[in-house]
Amino acid sequence: MNKMKTTKFDIAEYLDDDDMIAEYLNNVLEEGETSDIIAALGHVAKAQGMSKIAAETGLSRPSLYKALSHGSKPQFETILKVLRAVGGHLNVKTIQPQ
C-alpha cells in the first residue's frame, strides 16, 4: 500500500499578486470574524515578507508575528499599520436592507 505524503496548506503561497490579496482581504473583511481578519493580515504579511512589513509598520518582526498570531488581540492602530503596509485601506459603504 502506497502512503501519500500530504503537506500543510499555506494560503500565503497563493497570495502572489495585488488583485488576489485584495480579493482575499475583502472577502475576509466582509465574511469573517475578528480573528479571521487578523489571521488574513498575517497571511498577507507573510506572503509579502514579514521583514518588509515590519520595517514599513515600525514594528519588530517578533512583535508583528505576535500581533498577527492566533488568539492575539492587537490594537486597532497596529491593524491599520499592517493593512496600509500590505497596500490596503478600509472603505465604508452603506448596507442595504434585505
TORDOKOL-126631 format. One record per residue: residue in one letter; residue number from 1; x, y, z of N, C-alpha, C, O in turn. Coordinates in steps of 0.05 Angstrom, whole numbers, plus 32768, in hexadecimal, padded with zeros to 4 digits. Layout:
BEGIN
<"A" NUM <X Y Z> <X Y Z> <X Y Z> <X Y Z>>,
...
This chain:
BEGIN
<"M" 1 <8011 7FE9 8000> <8000 8000 8000> <8012 8019 8000> <8024 801C 8011>>,
<"N" 2 <800C 802B 7FED> <801C 8043 7FEB> <8010 8058 7FFE> <7FF8 805C 8000>>,
<"K" 3 <8022 8065 800C> <8019 807B 801E> <801D 8095 8010> <8033 809B 8005>>,
<"M" 4 <8009 80A5 800F> <800A 80BF 8002> <8014 80D3 8017> <8009 80D5 802D>>,
<"K" 5 <8028 80E2 800F> <8032 80F7 8021> <8021 8110 801D> <801C 8118 8006>>,
<"T" 6 <8019 811C 8033> <800A 8135 8031> <801A 814B 803E> <802C 8147 804E>>,
<"T" 7 <8014 8163 8035> <8022 817A 8040> <800C 818D 804A> <7FF5 818C 8041>>,
<"K" 8 <8014 819D 805D> <8001 81B1 8068> <7FFC 81C7 8055> <800F 81D2 8049>>,
<"F" 9 <7FE3 81CD 8051> <7FDB 81E3 803E> <7FE3 81FE 804A> <7FDE 8203 8062>>,
<"D" 10 <7FF0 820E 803A> <7FF9 8229 8042> <7FEF 823D 802E> <7FFA 823F 8018>>,
<"I" 11 <7FDA 824B 8035> <7FCE 825E 8022> <7FE1 8274 8019> <7FDE 827F 8004>>,
<"A" 12 <7FF5 827A 802A> <8008 828F 8023> <8016 8289 8009> <801F 829B 7FFB>>,
<"E" 13 <8019 826F 8002> <8026 8267 7FEA> <8016 826F 7FD1> <8021 8271 7FBB>>,
<"Y" 14 <7FFC 8274 7FD4> <7FEA 827B 7FBE> <7FE4 8299 7FBC> <7FD7 82A2 7FA9>>,
<"L" 15 <7FED 82A8 7FD0> <7FE8 82C5 7FD0> <7FFF 82D3 7FC2> <800F 82E0 7FCF>>,
<"D" 16 <8000 82CF 7FA8> <8018 82D8 7F99> <8013 82F0 7F87> <8026 82F8 7F78>>,
<"D" 17 <7FFC 82FC 7F88> <7FF8 8315 7F79> <7FE4 8327 7F88> <7FD4 831D 7F98>>,
<"D" 18 <7FE4 8340 7F81> <7FD3 8354 7F90> <7FB6 834E 7F8E> <7FA7 8351 7FA1>>,
<"D" 19 <7FAC 8345 7F76> <7F90 833F 7F73> <7F87 8328 7F84> <7F72 8328 7F91>>,
<"M" 20 <7F98 8313 7F86> <7F92 82FC 7F97> <7F91 8304 7FB4> <7F7F 82FB 7FC3>>,
<"I" 21 <7FA4 8314 7FBC> <7FA5 831D 7FD8> <7F8D 832E 7FDF> <7F80 832A 7FF4>>,
<"A" 22 <7F85 8340 7FCD> <7F6E 8351 7FD2> <7F54 8341 7FD3> <7F44 8345 7FE5>>,
<"E" 23 <7F51 832E 7FC1> <7F3A 831C 7FC2> <7F38 830C 7FDC> <7F23 830A 7FE8>>,
<"Y" 24 <7F4F 8301 7FE4> <7F50 82F2 7FFD> <7F49 8303 8015> <7F38 82FB 8025>>,
<"L" 25 <7F55 831A 8017> <7F50 832C 802E> <7F33 8336 802E> <7F26 8337 8043>>,
<"N" 26 <7F29 833E 8017> <7F0D 8347 8016> <7EFA 8331 801E> <7EE6 8336 802C>>,
<"N" 27 <7EFF 8319 8015> <7EED 8303 801C> <7EED 82FE 803A> <7ED8 82FB 8047>>,
<"V" 28 <7F05 82FD 8046> <7F07 82F9 8063> <7EFB 8310 8073> <7EEE 830C 8087>>,
<"L" 29 <7F00 8329 806A> <7EF4 8340 8077> <7ED5 833F 8077> <7EC8 8347 808A>>,
<"E" 30 <7ECA 8335 8061> <7EAD 8334 805E> <7EA1 831D 806D> <7E8B 831F 8079>>,
<"E" 31 <7EAE 8306 806C> <7EA2 82ED 8077> <7EAD 82E4 8091> <7EA0 82D4 80A0>>,
<"G" 32 <7EC5 82ED 8098> <7ED4 82E1 80AF> <7ECF 82ED 80CA> <7EC4 8303 80CC>>,
<"E" 33 <7ED8 82DF 80DE> <7ED9 82E9 80F9> <7EF3 82F8 80FD> <7F04 82F8 80EC>>,
<"T" 34 <7EF5 8305 8113> <7F0D 8315 811A> <7F26 8304 8117> <7F3A 830C 810B>>,
<"S" 35 <7F25 82EC 8123> <7F3D 82DA 8122> <7F44 82D2 8105> <7F5C 82CE 80FF>>,
<"D" 36 <7F30 82D0 80F4> <7F35 82C9 80D8> <7F43 82E0 80C9> <7F55 82DC 80B9>>,
<"I" 37 <7F3C 82F9 80D0> <7F47 8310 80C4> <7F65 8313 80CC> <7F76 8319 80BC>>,
<"I" 38 <7F6A 830E 80E6> <7F85 8310 80F0> <7F96 82FA 80E2> <7FAD 8300 80DA>>,
<"A" 39 <7F8C 82E2 80E0> <7F9A 82CC 80D3> <7F9F 82D2 80B6> <7FB5 82CD 80AB>>,
<"A" 40 <7F8B 82DE 80A8> <7F8F 82E5 808C> <7FA5 82FA 8088> <7FB4 82F7 8075>>,
<"L" 41 <7FA6 830D 8099> <7FBB 8321 8098> <7FD6 8314 809C> <7FEA 831B 808F>>,
<"G" 42 <7FD7 8300 80AE> <7FF0 82F1 80B2> <7FF8 82E2 8099> <8010 82E1 8093>>,
<"H" 43 <7FE5 82D6 808B> <7FEA 82C7 8073> <7FF6 82D9 805D> <8009 82D2 8050>>,
<"V" 44 <7FE9 82F1 805B> <7FF3 8304 8046> <800E 830E 804E> <8020 8311 803C>>,
<"A" 45 <8012 8314 8067> <802D 831E 8070> <8042 8309 806B> <8058 830F 8062>>,
<"K" 46 <803B 82F0 8070> <804E 82DA 806B> <8054 82D8 804D> <806B 82D5 8044>>,
<"A" 47 <803F 82DB 803C> <8043 82D9 801F> <8055 82EF 8015> <8064 82EB 8002>>,
<"Q" 48 <8052 8307 8020> <8062 831E 8017> <807D 8320 8024> <808E 832E 801B>>,
<"G" 49 <8080 8312 803A> <809A 8312 8048> <8097 8320 8063> <8093 8338 8064>>,
<"M" 50 <8099 8311 8079> <8096 831D 8093> <80AA 8333 8099> <80A4 8347 80A5>>,
<"S" 51 <80C2 832F 808F> <80D7 8344 8094> <80CF 835E 8087> <80D2 8374 8093>>,
<"K" 52 <80C5 835D 806E> <80BC 8375 8060> <80A5 8382 806E> <80A5 839A 8072>>,
<"I" 53 <8091 8372 8077> <807A 837E 8084> <8081 8389 809F> <8077 839E 80A7>>,
<"A" 54 <8093 837B 80AD> <809D 8385 80C7> <80AA 83A1 80C4> <80A5 83B3 80D3>>,
<"A" 55 <80BB 83A3 80B0> <80C9 83BC 80AB> <80B5 83D3 80A4> <80B8 83E9 80AD>>,
<"E" 56 <80A1 83CC 8094> <808D 83E1 808B> <807B 83E9 80A2> <8071 8400 80A2>>,
<"T" 57 <8076 83D7 80B5> <8064 83DE 80CB> <8073 83E9 80E3> <8066 83F5 80F5>>,
<"G" 58 <808D 83E6 80E4> <809C 83EF 80FB> <809C 83DB 8112> <80A5 83E1 8128>>,
<"L" 59 <8091 83C3 810D> <8090 83AE 8121> <80A8 839B 811D> <80B2 8398 8106>>,
<"S" 60 <80B0 838E 8132> <80C5 837A 812F> <80B8 8361 8123> <809F 835D 8126>>,
<"R" 61 <80C7 8350 8117> <80BC 8337 810C> <80AF 8326 8122> <8098 831D 811D>>,
<"P" 62 <80BC 8322 8139> <80AE 8313 814E> <8093 8320 8157> <8080 8311 815C>>,
<"S" 63 <8093 833A 8159> <807A 8348 8160> <8064 8344 814B> <804D 8340 8151>>,
<"L" 64 <806D 8344 8132> <805A 8341 811C> <804F 8324 811C> <8036 8320 811A>>,
<"Y" 65 <8060 8310 811F> <8057 82F5 8121> <8043 82F1 8139> <802F 82E5 8136>>,
<"K" 66 <804A 82FD 8150> <8039 82FB 8167> <801E 8308 8162> <8009 82FD 8169>>,
<"A" 67 <801E 8320 8156> <8005 832F 8152> <7FF3 8320 813E> <7FDA 8323 8141>>,
<"L" 68 <7FFE 8311 812C> <7FEE 8303 8117> <7FEB 82E6 811C> <7FE2 82D7 810B>>,
<"S" 69 <7FF2 82DD 8134> <7FF0 82C0 813B> <7FD4 82B9 8144> <7FC4 82CB 814C>>,
<"H" 70 <7FCD 82A0 8143> <7FB3 8296 814C> <7FAE 829D 8169> <7FBF 8298 817A>>,
<"G" 71 <7F97 82A9 816E> <7F8F 82B0 8189> <7F99 82CB 8192> <7F93 82D3 81A9>>,
<"S" 72 <7FA8 82D9 8181> <7FB1 82F3 8189> <7F9B 8308 8188> <7F87 8304 817A>>,
<"K" 73 <7F9F 831E 8195> <7F8C 8334 8195> <7F9B 834E 8190> <7F9E 835E 81A3>>,
<"P" 74 <7FA5 8352 8178> <7FB5 8369 8172> <7FA4 8383 8174> <7F8C 8382 8171>>,
<"Q" 75 <7FB2 8399 8179> <7FA4 83B3 8179> <7F9C 83BA 815D> <7FA8 83B1 8149>>,
<"F" 76 <7F86 83C9 815B> <7F7C 83D1 8140> <7F92 83E0 8130> <7F93 83DD 8118>>,
<"E" 77 <7FA2 83F0 813E> <7FB8 83FE 8131> <7FCB 83EB 8123> <7FD4 83F0 810D>>,
<"T" 78 <7FD0 83D5 8130> <7FE2 83C0 8124> <7FD5 83B4 810B> <7FE3 83B0 80F7>>,
<"I" 79 <7FBB 83AE 810D> <7FAD 83A3 80F6> <7FAE 83B7 80DE> <7FB4 83AF 80C8>>,
<"L" 80 <7FAA 83D1 80E3> <7FAB 83E4 80CE> <7FC7 83E7 80C2> <7FCA 83E9 80AA>>,
<"K" 81 <7FDB 83E6 80D3> <7FF7 83E8 80C9> <7FFD 83D0 80B6> <8008 83D4 80A1>>,
<"V" 82 <7FF5 83B8 80BF> <7FFA 83A0 80AE> <7FEA 83A2 8095> <7FF4 839C 807F>>,
<"L" 83 <7FD1 83A9 8097> <7FC0 83AB 807F> <7FCC 83BF 806B> <7FCD 83B9 8053>>,
<"R" 84 <7FD5 83D5 8074> <7FE1 83E9 8062> <7FFC 83DF 8056> <8002 83E3 803F>>,
<"A" 85 <800B 83D1 8067> <8025 83C6 805E> <8022 83B1 8048> <8033 83AE 8037>>,
<"V" 86 <800B 83A2 8049> <8007 838D 8034> <7FF8 8399 801C> <7FF1 838A 800A>>,
<"G" 87 <7FF4 83B3 801C> <7FE8 83C0 8005> <7FCA 83C3 8006> <7FBD 83C7 7FF1>>,
<"G" 88 <7FBE 83C1 801E> <7FA1 83C2 8020> <7F98 83DB 802F> <7FA8 83EA 803A>>,
<"H" 89 <7F7E 83DF 802F> <7F71 83F3 803F> <7F54 83EB 8045> <7F49 83DA 8037>>,
<"L" 90 <7F48 83F7 8058> <7F2C 83F1 805F> <7F1A 8404 804F> <7F21 841C 804B>>,
<"N" 91 <7F03 83FB 8047> <7EF0 840A 8039> <7ED4 8403 8044> <7ECE 83EB 8045>>,
<"V" 92 <7EC5 8417 804B> <7EAB 8411 8057> <7E95 8416 8041> <7E96 842A 8033>>,
<"K" 93 <7E82 8404 8040> <7E6B 8408 802F> <7E52 8401 803F> <7E53 83F1 8052>>,
<"T" 94 <7E3C 840D 8037> <7E23 8408 8045> <7E1A 83EB 803F> <7E1F 83E0 802A>>,
<"I" 95 <7E0C 83E0 8053> <7E01 83C5 8050> <7DE4 83C8 8048> <7DD4 83D5 8056>>,
<"Q" 96 <7DDC 83BC 8032> <7DC1 83BE 8028> <7DAF 83AA 8037> <7DB7 8392 803A>>,
<"P" 97 <7D98 83B2 8040> <7D86 839E 804E> <7D7D 8389 803A> <7D7A 838E 8022>>,
<"Q" 98 <7D79 8371 8044> <7D72 835B 8033> <7D54 8357 8032> <7D4B 8345 8024>>,
